[in-house]
Amino acid sequence: MDARKFFTDLNDSYIFMERYMNSGSPSGFTEVNKTSEETNPFTGKSQFPIFYFDDSDLESYILGEELPEFWSNKHNFAHPDSVLSRILNMSNRILRNSEFEVSPTSGGRTMFVWNRYPSGYLKLTYDVSRIGRVDRQLSKKHCLASCESSQTLKRVFDKGGFPNTMSMQLEPSAKVTMLPVGNDIYEWGVIFREKTPYPYIKKKVQLIPGFSLFYEKDNEIKNPLIIQFIRLGGYDPLVYLRRILTIIVDCYWNIVLNCGFHIECHGQNCLFEVDENYNIVRMVVKDMDSVDKDIPLAEFLGLNTNWESYPQCCFDRSLYFYDIRASYMYDFKLGEYLISPIINVVAKEYNLDVKQIQRYVRDYVNSIYTYRLPPNYFPPDGFWYYCDNTERKPGTRRTYYPHPNPNYR
């Protein structure tokens, strides 16, 4: 993609990047489990109708804002692949085409909704199979967690507690239908996510998925986007790189210290806003239902530890991998899926010293953030931890592997 064409149509450009310029989505690019060929973000149609089913005879909940533009007390939404859903079949639901035209994003079950206000996405329950390595049900607890995490971050923004290089896509509302399946109830949730990052700004910007910044697999892409930005803006490569790295770690650590949250900041869940001068102005976080709430950390920082969504995404010392969780999220998810690829592609192009850039990040983080953490926040052995990109059977524990010398702390 030629970055000079970004601002012709902001939505078309963004959806193209989500679907075809993906060089780092942990689950979106897996070949283990994916959606059908017709709906797959990489092979499917550009647009298609989302499905709905009648739930007027069932118990249902609208969580957060009412959002009448999307929700009603008569229906809920379903992925087109859900024509094969055993759950919907057993609960006697009939799927029909809705009036909503959608396009899939990289994760497969989150759909951009065209020509609707407020502009945004519907994140769907997907029960036909796994997508990637995990199950994709959105239960009531998942949806509550989404709304609570979104509201928590918004309150900090509203109080001026975050730097102006940070933003988020709000998830202000969700709907959950209680489907009868034999003697059980299956909670079928759908989450609405706003497209426009919050706090809202008037400046014209283009959203860039994190993984698209360093995408270079396609022969038609002569230069990764971040290289194009540096060239088109006439920027000093090292200065530009240091600025985006500072934006990234400021965003991550401000959320940790102001909320007691671990945001899953890999290339799929982080976006960036670029202005018409090709300057990256803000980092955008999304996917609020997957935000981890670190209860011991929140207690240490004097933050809220009471969550209606408990125990969904709430972690304490009883968790078998609690001692390495912070390292896994920061050193591995953020470090290896976002920071390292950005550094590597710019360093390669401009012959920069990778070790020196890593030292810059490490020194910056340690001078501003890590000394404010509890002493046992990171693994006491001094290692950083990662896991293999493999699928696990439900109920089995993931294996984490130690690696010496953390790069970014």
N, C-alpha and C positions, 0 to 999 in steps of 0.2 A: 504493500500500500504506500502511495505517495502522501506524505504528511501534509503537503500543500493542498490536498483535496479534502482534508478533514472537515472543514467548516461549511462545505456545500450542503450536506445533510447530516446533522449530528447523530440522529438515531440510526440511519443506514450505516454510517461509518462505525458506530459503536457495535452494532450487532455483527457486522462483518468481522471485526476484531475478535469479539467473543467466540465466534464460531470457527474462524479459519486462521487466526494468528495466535495460536495457543502453544506456548513452548514451556509450560511449567505448571499445568493444572494437575494436582495429585490424583484426582478422581475422574476429571472430565476426559482425560485421554487414555484411560485404562482400556485394555482390550478384554479384561476379565468379564465384566458385566456392563452392558450398555443398553440404551433404549433401542427401539426398532429402527430399521433402515429408514422408514418413512418419517420418523420424528427425531432421529439422531441429529444433534447440532452440526455434525460434520458432513453428513451424507443426505440429510432429509430435505424436505421442502423448505422454501424460504419463509412461508407463512401458511398457517392452517387454523381452522376453528378449534378452540378449546371445547371440551365436552362439559356437560353438567348433568346432574341427576336431581330428581325431586326428593326433597327431604322434609316436606311439609307435615308428614305424619310422624316424624321422629323428633327426639330431643336434640337440640343443637344449641350452640353458644357462639355469640359474637364477642370476642375479647378485644379490649382496647376501644378504639373509635368505632362508631357505627358503620361508617363508610357505605352509604346507600348506593353509591355508584357501582359497587361490586357485590355487596352482600344483600341477601334478602332472607326472609324466613321460609322461603319456598324451595331453595335449591342450594347446592354446593358444586364445586368444580372438580373435574377429574382430567387426568392426562389422557390423550387419545389412545395410548396403549392399554388403558384400563378397560377397554372392551374385553380384555382377557382376564379381568380381575375376578378371582374366586370370591373375594370379600363382597364385592358389589353384587355378584350373582347370588350368593347365599343370602344377602339381605334384600333381594328382590328389587334392586335398583336398575332402572333402564337408562342408558346413556343416550344423550341427544346432543347435536351440534348447538353451540351457543352462538350469539352474535359477536363474540369477542374473537378477533383475529390475533394470533400470537406467533412469536418466533422463539425457538428454544435458545437458551444461553448455554455456556460451556458445560454446566453441571448436568444438563439433560432434562431435569424436571422443573427448573425455574424458567418461566415463560415471560418474555417481554410482551406487554399488551399494547397493541397499536391503537392510536387514535382514541384514547380515553383520557379523561381527567378525573382525579390526578393521574399523571403519567407514572407508570410503574410496572411491577412484576407480580406474578402470582407464583409462589413456591408451593408445589403440589405434593401431596402424598403419592408415593409410587410403590404399589404393592405387587406388581407383576413379577418383579425380580429385584435383586440388588442392583444398584448403580454403583459402579466402582467396587469398593471393598466392604460397604456397609449397607444395612437396611435403611429404607427411606420412608418410613412411616412418620407422619407429623401428628403426634398424640396431643391431647389437651395440654399436658405438661410441656411439651416442646413449644407449643404456641404461646403458652403463658411465659415461658422463658424468653421467647423472642420479644414479646411486648415489654417485659420487665427490664431486660437488658437495654432495649432501645430507649425506654423512658429514662433509665438511669443515666445513660450517656447524654441524652438531650438535656437533662437538668444541669449537668456539669457544663455543657456548652452554654446554656442560658445564663449561668452564673459567671461566665468568662473564665472558667477553670482550665480550658484547653487553649493551646496556641492557635493562631489563625491559619496555620498550615495544615490543620486537621479538619476533617469533616466526616460525615457518615450518611448512609442511606437509611432513613428511618423505617422501622417496621411497626407502624402504629396500630395495626389491626390484624385480626385473624378470625377465621370461622372454623368451628369443629362440629361435625355431625356424628352422633352416636349410632353406629350401625349395628343392628342385632345380627349376630352370627352364631347360630345354634343357641347355646346357653350363655354365650359371652357377648361382650360389647367391643366392637372395634372402633377406635376413635380416629375419625378421618378428618385431618386438619389441612387447611390451606392458609398460607401467610401472605399478606400484601406488603410489598416493599416499594417505597417511593423511588423514583428514578433520580430526581433532582437532589443532589447532596445538601445536607443540612450542616451548618447554618446556610440559608439560601443567600446567594450573592447575585448581583446584576451583571457582573462581568461575563462576557461570552467565553465559554471554555468547552473543550471537548473531553469527554471521559475516555480514559485509556485503561483497559484491564492490565493488571500488573504483569501477567505473562506475555502480553503483547509488546511491552517495552523492549524486550530482548529477543523477540522471535526472529529466527533466521534460518528456518528449515526449508522454506519455499524458495526455489530458484528465481521466482519472479520478485522476491524481496531483495533488492540490491543491498540495502543497509537496514539494520534494525532501527526501529522508530527512535530510540534514544540517540542513536548516532545521527539520524536525520535532524532531530531537534537541535543538537549541538551545532551542526553545520548550518542549518537554516537560520538559526538565531545568532550565529557568529560568536558562540560562547567559548570560553576557555574550558577544555574538557575536564580538567581536574576540579576546577571550581564548580562546574555544573554537577559533576558526579558527587562531590562532597555535599553539595546542597541537597540533592535528593536523598542521600543516605542520612543526612541530619533530619530531614523531614520524616523519614521512615522510623528511625529510632525514637525521635521525639513523640511521634504518634503512639508507638507501642508502649513506651514507658509511662507516658502520661495517663494512659488507660489503666495500666497496672496500678499506679500509685494513687490515682483519684477514684478508682472504682473497685480495686481488688479483683479485676478481671484479667483473664488471658484470652486475647483475641487470636483466632486461628488465622494468622497473617501470612498465608502462602499466596502464590501468584494469582489464584482464582478469587480469593476473598478480599484482595486489596486493589483499589483503583486509584488512578491519578487524574487530576485535572490539568490540562495544558492550555495556555492562553494563545492568542493569535500571534504572539511573539515567540512561541514554542518554548516558553518557560513553564516548568512544572510548578504550579502554585499551591496545590493541596493534595494530600493523601486522603483517600476515602475508604472507610471500613464498612463492611456489610456482613450479612449472615448472622443475625443476632441470636438465632436459636442454637447456634453452636458455641456461643461464648461460655467459657469456663469461669465459674465463680469460686475463687480460692478462699475458703472460709477461714483457715488460720491466718492467711495474709490479711484479709479484711479485718480480723480481730486485732492484729498487730497495728494496723493503720488506723483503727478506730472508725471503720466504715460499716455500712449495713451488712448484716449477716442473715437477715430474715427474708426469705423468698417464698412467695406463694407457690412458685414452680418447684420448690424443693421436693425430691433430691435431684431433679433434672439438671445436669451440668453443674452440680454443686460438689466440690471436692474437699475432703478433709484428710487427716492423717491415716484414716482407716483404709484409704485407697491403696491398693498394692503397689502402684508406681508413683505415689505422691511425691516421694523424695526426688524423683528425676523429672516430674511433670513440667516444671518451669523451664528446665533445660531443653526438654523435648519441644516445647512450644516456641521458645526464643531461638536457641542455637540451631535447631533443626528446621522447624517449620518456617520461621521467618528468615533465619540465616541462610539455609541451603536452598530454599525454594524461591527466595526473592532477593535478598541482599547479594549473595554470591553471584548469581547469574547476571545481575546488573553490573557489578564490579567487573566481572570477567569480560563481558562484551565490550565495555568501554576501554578497559585496560588493553585488550587485544588490539583494538582499532588504533589506539594512540600510544601504544608502547609504554603504559604506565606500570608502576611497581605495585603489584597486588598486595604484597605483604605490608607495604607502607600505607596503603589505603585501609587495609584491615586494622592496622595499628591506630590509624586516625579514628575509626569507629570505636574501637576498644577504649582508647583514652577518653574519648568524648563521653561514652556511656558511663565509664567508671567515675569520671569527674563530676557528673551531674546526677546520676540515677542510682547506681547499685549500692552506694553507701547508705541509702535510705531504706533498703530492704532488710528484713529480718536476717540474722546471721545464717540460718539454715535454709534460706530460700533456694539456693542452688545446691546440687549434690555435693556432699562434704568431701568426696574423693577428688574434686577438682576437674573431673571429666565432663564432657558434654555427651548427650545421648541421642541416638537416632534409632529408627526401626527400618526393616526391609519393606519394600513396596510389594507386599504379598497380601492375599486374601486370608482372613481367618474365619473359621467356622463359628457360629454364634455360641457364646459361652466360653470360648477359649481365650486364654490370656495372650496378649501381644508380648513378644520378646524385644527388649530394648538393649542396645549395644553401646558400650562406652567408647569414647574417642578422646585422646588427650588434647590439651591446649585449645580451649575455646577461642574461636576467631574474633568474636565480637563483644567480649566482656573480660 
